[in-house]
Amino acid sequence: MEPRRRAEQALVAVVQEAYVNGVSTRKVDRLVEQLGLHHLSKDQVSRLCRGLDEQVRVFRERPLEGCHPYVWLDAKLERVRHPGGVRHKALVIAYGVYASGRREVIGVDVGEAETAAFWREFLRSLRERGLDGVKLCISDAHAGLKAAIVQVLGCPWQRCTVHFLRDMLGHVSRAQQPLVSGAIRGIFTATTAADARGRLGQVVEQLRPHAPKVARLLEDAEPDLLAFYGFPAEHWPKLRSTNPLEWVNREIGRRSDVVGIFPNDAALLRLAALPKAVHPGARKALAEIRDAPDRQHAERAIELFARDYGVNWPKAVAKITGDAEALLCFFDYPAEHWVHLKTSNPIESTFATVRLRTRVTKGPGSKAAGLAMAFKLLEAAQDRWRAVNGPHLVALVRAGARFEKGVMVERPDEAQEVAA
């Protein structure tokens, strides 16, 4: 089956989307049966999904523009099939924050193991693509990774406090773990660097008689554990651990658990680099379009969205730009009404009322019973609904009044004044 016609292209897109979102190649066969295609083998699914490789290549080789003050690095092991057996390979991920605050995955790669040489090669590739302005790098205490950060990035290093605590609990008995955990966690709630150093010293003295190894390791790791205190307090919760990357790993893990063993490195990269959830910056950009103060700002936000995401997600950008007029038409109505008009949320409360009842009754029973139940529930609910913002403007809208930037305009000369 060659993806020539529009229907075939749509089917290929469905197969690729299902695969990326964690549907196994075997289960995809059942999915496409509903679309009229019978017996799509797992080999055919894999072959169709190879069409994603170009998107992965573009994503991994795209230039990194601007500065990235904060970078998180982490790795997870995945099983990949090789001639002669199955190997555990390291899937490494780099996650960065632009100077504007926007976050994104800036790099993904697969290596034989987490060696210093592999980490150096990975970080150098990020440098070659434009990674610059790194002020702090956050990771676990892998010796090879730490050395690579110093050699390639040359920036301060923050040791992940979550990984450190987990390691320390492995050096004490189960009975001692609550004491050690509570003492170490208390260090990182300090409001100043001086307070944190003081707390750390107290914890070291407290643990020395009961857990001397933990006390020694904690004392040695002080500079690396408290490096985040040299940055804005608003950023501390994000900077003291690799937790911002953990949800990325969970998304990848949810999909890789379905696959089990990847047939090759390309298949692993295909699944790791493409999940939608690994790009929270896109959600923020879309929110800026939705919450813009006026049409001009919204149109500018759409232009920025197209500039930032057009290379990697052309279909998403085409959808936004193609439907821009329909998305922004609420700006032609009173500003007081915008919050109601730009989403279908006002009617969601109606559905929620009915949905809550049908969950209790395990369904409506019959069509007639369902309609009767919905009618009575909605009749009771609407008595509690409040009026829309600016209710006096509804009559003006009905009468055909024109609005510019949310303000009613009666004459063309006034419209020009509002636009100015």
N, C-alpha and C positions, 0 to 999 in steps of 0.2 A: 504494500500500500504506500504510494508516494503522496506526500502532502502537497497536491497541486491545486485542487479545488478548495473553495472556501469552506465547504462542509468538512472536507478531510482535514484542513488546517484547524478547524474548531475541535475536531476529534483528537488530533494530536495535542492541542493545548489542554484538553481535558485530561488526557493520559499523563502529560507532564505535570500538571498541577496536582493531580491525585498522588503521583509518586513523590513530589517534593513535600507534600503535606502529610506523608507518613502512611499512605496506603500501599500495602505490599504489592509486588508485581503480580502475584497470583490472584489477589482480590480485585485488581484492576480489570481482569477478564470479566468478572461478574458485573462490574460497573458498566463497561462498554456494551454488555448484552442489552442493557436498558436503552442504549442508544441505537440499537439495531445492528450491531456488529457481533458476530459469534466467533468464539474461540480465538482470542488474542493471547498467544502464549507469553510466558514470562520473558522469553528471549526477544519477542517482538516488542514488548513493553520497554525492555532495556535499550533496544535499538532506537525506538522513538525518543527515549529520554536522552539519547546522545545529542539530540538537537539542542539541548540546554548547554552543552559544553562551550559554545561560542559566547553565551551570556556570562558563563562563569569566567571565561578568559578575559572578557571586557571588564568584568567586576574586579578581578584580581590584578589587572594591569592598568587600571585607570589612574591618572595623575592625582596626587594628593595635594590639593591647593590650600594655601593658608597655613597657619600655625596650629599645632596640636599640643597645647600645654600639658595635657594629661593623657597617658597611654597605659592601658591595662593589657597584660599578656598572660595567657593561660594555655594549657594543653590538655587533651584527653586522649586516651588510648582507644583505638578501634581496630577490629579484626579485618584484615584484608587478605584475600586469597592470592597466593603466588605459586608458581610451579614448584611442586614438591611439598606444599602444605599451606598453612594459614599463619600469618604473622601478625603480631600486635604492632601497629604503627601509631605515631604521634600526630594527631590533628591539632595544629597550633592556630591560635586566633589572636589577633591584635585589635583592640577596641580603643578608639580615640575620641577626644572632645575638641571640636574646633574652638577658636577664640571667641566665636559668637555663642558658644554654649551648646551647639548642635552636636549630638553623639552619633557615631556610626562605627560599623566594623570596617577597619581600614586594611586588613590583610588576613588571608587564610592560606595555609599550606599543609602538606603532608610530608613527614620525614620518617626515616627508619627508626629513630629514637630521639629523645630529648638531649642530644649532645650539645656541647658548647659550639662545635663547628656548625651544626645545623641551625642553632639559634642565631649565630653570627650571620650566616647566609640569609636567613629570613629577615633580620633587622636591616641588613645592608640593602636588601631588595626594597624595603620600605623607604629607606633613605634615597635610593635611586628614583623612586616614584615621587619624591618631593616631601617626605616626612621631615618636619622642621619645627623648631621652637619648643621642643619637649622639655618641660620643667620638672616633671616627676613621672616615674614609671612604677607601676604597681604590679607585683607578681608574688608567687610563692618563692620559697628559698631554694630553688633548684640551683646548684652550684654553677652549672654550665650557663644557665639563663642569666644569673647575676653577673657573671664575667662578661657575657656578650653585651649586656646593657652598658656596663662601664666602658667597654672597648668601642662600641658602635655609637651609642647614643650620648654617652658622657654626661648623664644627668643624675640627679639624686634618685635613690631607690627606696621605695616603701615596701616593706615586707608585709604580706597579707596577714592581718591579725587573726583572722578566722582560721587560716591554715596553721598558724603558730599555736593557737590555743588547742587545736585538734592534736597537733604533735605533742604538746606538753601533757595532755591527758593520757597519752600512750606511755608516759614514763612513770605513772603513779598507779596505785591500786584503785579498784572501783570505789572503795570506801573513801579515798582521798579526793576523788574527782570533783565532787561538789565544792569542796574547799578551794581547790586550785582554780577551778573555773570561775567561781565568784570573785576571787582575789584578782585574777588577771583581767577579767572583764571590767572591773572597777577602775583600772588604770585608764582605759580609753574613754571614760566619761568625764575626765577632767576638762575644765574649761580653759586652761592655759597650758602651755608647754612646761612651765616651771612646776605647776601643780602635778602634771602627769609624771614628770621626773621624780618628784617627791613621793608620789604614790608608788611608783615602780620600786624605788628604794625601800619603802616600807614593806612592800609585798616580798621583795627578795629576802629581807630579814625575817619576815613571818614564815616563809617557806623553807628557809635554810635548815632548820632542825628536822623538819618532817619530809621534805622533798629536795635534798641538796642539789640533785642534778637539774631539776626544773629551775631552782634559784640561780644556778650558774648560767644556764642557757638564757634565762630571762635577762640577767645582768649583761651578758655579752651582746644580746640583740637590741639593747636599748636604743641606739641611734637609728637603726633600721625600722623599729616598730613605731617610733614617735616622729618620723620624718614628716608626716602629714600635718603636724602642728605648725609648720612653717608656711602654711597656705590659708586662704580665707576660711573662717569657721563654718560658713555655710556649706563648704565643700567637704568637710571632715568625714561625714558619714559615708560618702562615696569613695574617698581616697584611702581609707584605712584598710580596705580589703578588696578582693577581686569579686565581690558580690555582684557588681554591675555586669560582670561577664557570666555569672552562674546561670542566669535565666537563658542566655544564649546557648550555653552548654546543655541545659535541660531541653530546649527546643530541638537541638541536634540529636540529643540522646533519645528523645521520644521517637524520632524518625529512624535513627540507626537501630533501635531495639527491634523495629519491624523487619529491617533488612537482615540483621544478624551478622553476616559475613559479606563484606563488599567484594565484588569481583576484581576490582583494580583501584588504583589511586584516583583515577578520574571519576569513578562512581562515587567515592567518598567525598571528593571536593564538590561534585555536582549537588549532593544532598546537603552538604554543610554550608555552601556559599549562597544558596538561593532562598531559604525560608524567608517569608515576608517579615516575620517577627524580629529578624536581626537588624532591622533598620528603623529604630524608634524616631530618628530624625525626620523621616517622611511623615509620621503622624503629627509631629509638631508643626511641620510646614503646612500640612492640610488644615490644622487648627488655626493657623495664622490666616489662611484664606477665609475660613468660616467666620472667624471672630474679628475680621478687619473692621475698622470704624466707618469705612465708606467704600463705594465701588472702586474708586481710584486705588486705594490701598489694597483692596482685594485683587484687582487686576495685576498690580505690581507683585503681590505675593504669588500669583500664578506664574508670572514670568520667572521669578526666582526659583519656584518649584521645578519649572521646565529646565532651567539652566542647571540646577543641582542634580536632577534625577533623570534627565532626558537620555543620557547615554546608557545608563544601567537599566532603567525601567521605561522604555519607550512606549509600551502599551498603556501604562498607568498615566504617563504624561499626556498621551494622545486623548485618553478618556477625559482628563481634567480640562485640557485646552479645548477639546471639541464640544464639551458640554458647558463651557464657561458661562454662556449667556443664560442657560437654564439654571445654573448654580447661583448666579448673582442677581436673578430677577427680583428677589425680595427687596433689593435696595431701591426699587421703584415705588415703594410703599412707605408709610410713616415709620420713622425710626423707632417709635414706641412699639411697633408691631414686629420688628425684625426678629426678636428673640422667639416669637411664635411661628414665624413664617419660614425660617431657614431649615427647619427639620420637621419630621413627622412626630416629634415628641409629644405635642399636645394630645394626639390620639392614642399614644402608647399607654397613658393612664387608663383610658377606656378599656383597652385590651387587657391590661393588668387586672382590672376588676373582674372581668369574665374569666381570665386564666386562673386566678386564685380559686374561684369557685369550682371550675371544672377539674382542677387537681384534687380537690376534696371529694368530689362525686365520682372520680375516675372516668370522666367523660360525661357528655350530656344525656346519653341514653338513646335518643332518637332526634331526628331533625326538628320535629315540632317541639319536643322538650327543650332542645338546645336554644331554639329561637325564643321560646317563652322565658327561659331562664335568663338569657342575655337581655331581653327587653326589660324585665323587672330589675335586674342588676343595674342597667344603664339608667333606667328611670330614677332609681334611688340615688345613684352616684351623681347625676347631673345637677341635683339640688344642691350639692356641696361645691360645685365648680365656681370659681371666681371669674369675674369678667377679664377680658384681655387688657393688657396695658393700653392706656389711652383709648378707652371705649368710645369717647365722643368723636374720634377720628373715623370710626367705622362708617358712619353716615356719609362722611366726605369721600371716602374711597368708593362707596356705592354710587355716589353722585358723579363719579368720574374725575375727581380732582387729581391734579398732577403733583408729584412730589420729586424734589431734587435734594439729594443727600439727606433724605428723611424729612424734609421740611416742605410744606405745601407751597406751591407756586401758582399764582393766579394769572400773571401776565408774562409774556416772553421776556420783557426787560427785567422782571424780577428773577426769572430763571437764570439770566446771565449774571446777575448780582450774586446769587447763591453759588453758582459755579465758580465765580471768582473768589 
